[in-house]
């Protein structure tokens, strides 16, 4: 007689998106692409944090909520389509990444769609170190 053990639950991650000006469709395409990417890496239905209609230089309440959750250990991985969601200013975006990393959270940037269609990288992987993000190759996901 064989005993099968229950499969461990999938990892839980978060997706952060920001759009300015307000997007009535709430970044549906970005949300679907980043969520699918996270699921391809084994993350189960990542919770989406969206600052809709918020410029990057203003208050970002959903990002603040996400950082607080990370600081309390409730979020270990955040998926983003690009660092521009944190800020259009590279230094400010890097500071946000550092803050999330300091809280014990891994930031994973979705690879550029250009790389997938042309075989050439969009901006290319960034140097590793504090304030930088990871690029993780997701396995091919075939949906039937």
N, C-alpha and C positions, 0 to 999 in steps of 0.2 A: 504494500500500500504506500502510495506516495503522498506526502504532505506538502502542500504548496503554501508558501508564506505570502502574506498580503504584500502587494507592491507598495513601495514607499510613495507618498504623495509627491506630485511634481512641485518644483520650487515655485515660490511666489515672488513676483517682481512688480515693479511699477513703471509706468510710462509717464514722462513729463512732456507736455506740449504747451506752447504759448503762441498766441496769434494776435496781431494788431494790424489793422483795425478788427473789430468784432466780426467773427465768422459765423453766420447763421447755421451753417452745417457742422459747426464745431470740429473742423479739421478732420472730417470723416475719412478721407483718403490717407492722411498721415497716421491717424489713429489705427486704421486697419493694417497699414503696412508695418508699423512698429510693433503692434500687438502680435501680428503674424510672425514677425522676425523673432520676438521673444518666445512665442510658443514653439517655434522651430528649434530653439535652444533648450527646450524642456521646461519652460516657465508656464505655469497654468494661469490662464486668464488674467494677465497683469492689470492691476487697478490703474486707471488713467487719471492723472492730475492735469487739468487744463485751465490755464489763465487765458480766458478768451476776452479779447478787447483790451488787453493790458500792454502798454508799451514797456520795453525792457528797462527803461530808466525809472519806472514808477514802482508802485507797490505790487508785489506778486503773491497774493494770498495763498494760492494752491502750492506754489513752490515753498513758501514758508511752512505750510502744513507738512509737505513732504520731507523737508529738512528736519522738522521736529520729530516726525516718525522715525527717520533714520537715526537721529540722536538718541532715541529711546530703544533702538535696536529692532524696530518693527519693519524695517526695509533694508535689505542688503544689496539690492541691484536695481538701478534705474536705467531704463532704455530711453534713448533720445534719437530723433532723426538727424540731429546736428547740434553743435554747441550754440548755435544761434537762438535756440529756445531759451537759453539762460540769459543771453544778452547779445546784442549786435557788436558790442565792444569786446574784443578778444580777451583783454585782461580781466574784465568783469566776469566773463563766462568762465575763464580759468579759475577765478577766485571762488565761484560757486561750486565748480567741480572739486576744488580742494576742500571746501567746507563739507561737502557730501562724503568725500573720502575720509576726512578726519572723523566723521561720525561712523565710519566703518562700512560705508556704502560704496559699491562698485558702480561706476558710470560706464555704460556701454553705448557707443554711438553706432547707429545702423550704417552699414557700408553704403556708399553712394550708389544710387540706381544706375548712374553712368558706368560704373565699374562692371555691373552685371550685364549691361547691354553691349558695351564696347570692348570689354576685357581690359580697359585702361582705368586706373584708379581716378576717382574724382579729385580730391585734394591729397590723397595719399595718407598712409598712417602717420600719426604724430609720434614724436619722440616719447619714450616712456619716462615717467617720473611724476613728481607731485603736480597735480593740476592737469594731467593728461588723461585721456580716456582710452578704452580698449576697443578694438575691432575684433569681433568674434565671428568666424565663418559659421553660419547656420547650415545644418544639413538641408538638402533639398526636401521640400514639403510638397507632397502630391496629394491634392484633395480630389476625391472622387465624386 
